[in-house]
Amino acid sequence: MGWKTWSAFALVLGVGVAVFAVLPRWVSERPRKDVPEPPPSAIEAPEIVDVPADVPESAPLPPPEGPEGVEEEKTPEVDSPVEGAPARRDASEEAFAAAMTEALSALQNEDYAIAREAFERARSLRPEAPEVASGLSQVEEGLRNRAIAGHRDRGIEHESLESWRAAEAEYESALALDFSLRFAQEGKKRSAARALLQEKLDFQLGHPERLSDQRALEEASRLADEARGVEPSGPRQREALAKLDALVASFSRPVEVQIVSDTLTDVTVQRIGPLGKLGKFDRRALEIRPGRYVAVGSRAGFRDVRVEFTVEPQKPLAPIRVRCEEAI
C-alpha cells in the first residue's frame, strides 16, 4: 500500500470522528420552530365539587345526561314478525292440545256437553283436524245412544205401570233415532196391542147398558176371554177383567119382572121377540135380561099406552102397570 492510500484513509477517519463529536452538540443548539398548541377540547372537564360531609358515600350517583342535559330516550323494542310467528304457533298448539285433552276426558266420562264445547274450541284452532271431526262424531253417537237408552228405560217403566200408549210413544221415539232397534220394534208392537186391549176393556166398563143387547153381550164375553189369554197381566188389567166378567155374568142372568094389566088391554113387551106378545091378562111374570124395554098396551076405543122401564142386574123392580084407560 502506498503513501497516498494511507493519506486518504487517515483523512476519512478524521472526518468521521469529527462528525460523531460535533453532531450532537449541533442538534441541541439548533434553533426550534414554535409548535402550535392543540385547540381546547370541545368537552370541558367537569368541575369537581366538594361532596357535603352529611351525604353517605354509598348514595347512588345521578345518571349521566346527554350533551344538552336531556336524558337519552330509549327506543322501544319491537318484536320482529318473523321472530314472533313461532311463539304464536307454539301458543296455538298448546291451546289445541289443552282443548283436546279436556274433550277426550269429558268424552270418557260421558259428559257430552263439555266434550262438545271443548271439541268445538279445538276446531276453531284447527278446523281441518281429523281428530276433532272424529271426536264430535263420537259425541253425537254418545248423545244418541244415551237418548235411546232413556227411551228404552222409560218405555219399560210405562209398561210396568200399564201405561201402554206412553210406552208405545217412547219406543217410537227410539225408532226415530234408529229404525233398526229390535227392542223398540218389539216394544212398540207389544205396547200397541196391550193399549188397544185396555181401551176395549175400559169402553165396555164405561157403557154397561150396551150389554143388554145380545150382540154386545157376546162381544164383551169374547173380549174377556181374550184378556184372560194375555200375559203378563198387571193389576189394572186384572181388575178390569174381573169387572167385565161380573158385568157379563149379571147381564146374562135374567131378572123377574111383574107386568100388571086389566084383562082388557092387549100387552106387548118389545125387544124380546115372540115372547113379548103377552096378550090380555091381569098379572104376568117375565124372566128377562137386564136392559131397557118398552111395554105397549092397546084396546079398541081407547088410546094406546107406552111404558118404558129398565131392568138392572140383581136389582128388584116394581111391577109394571100397562092399562089403556083413556077413551077416544
BELGI-V721843 format. One record per run of one state. SS is the DSSP state (A for helix, B for strand, O for the rest). FROM is the first residue (numbers start at 1). LEN is the number of residues. If there is no record, write none. Layout:
BEGIN
SS|FROM|LEN ; SS|FROM|LEN
END
This chain:
BEGIN
O|1|2 ; A|3|27 ; O|30|51 ; A|81|28 ; O|109|3 ; A|112|14 ; O|126|4 ; A|130|31 ; O|161|3 ; A|164|14 ; O|178|4 ; A|182|25 ; O|207|1 ; A|208|5 ; O|213|1 ; A|214|15 ; O|229|6 ; A|235|18 ; O|253|2 ; B|255|6 ; O|261|5 ; B|266|4 ; O|270|3 ; A|273|4 ; B|277|3 ; O|280|3 ; B|283|6 ; O|289|2 ; B|291|9 ; O|300|2 ; B|302|10 ; O|312|8 ; B|320|2 ; O|322|5 ; B|327|1 ; O|328|1
END
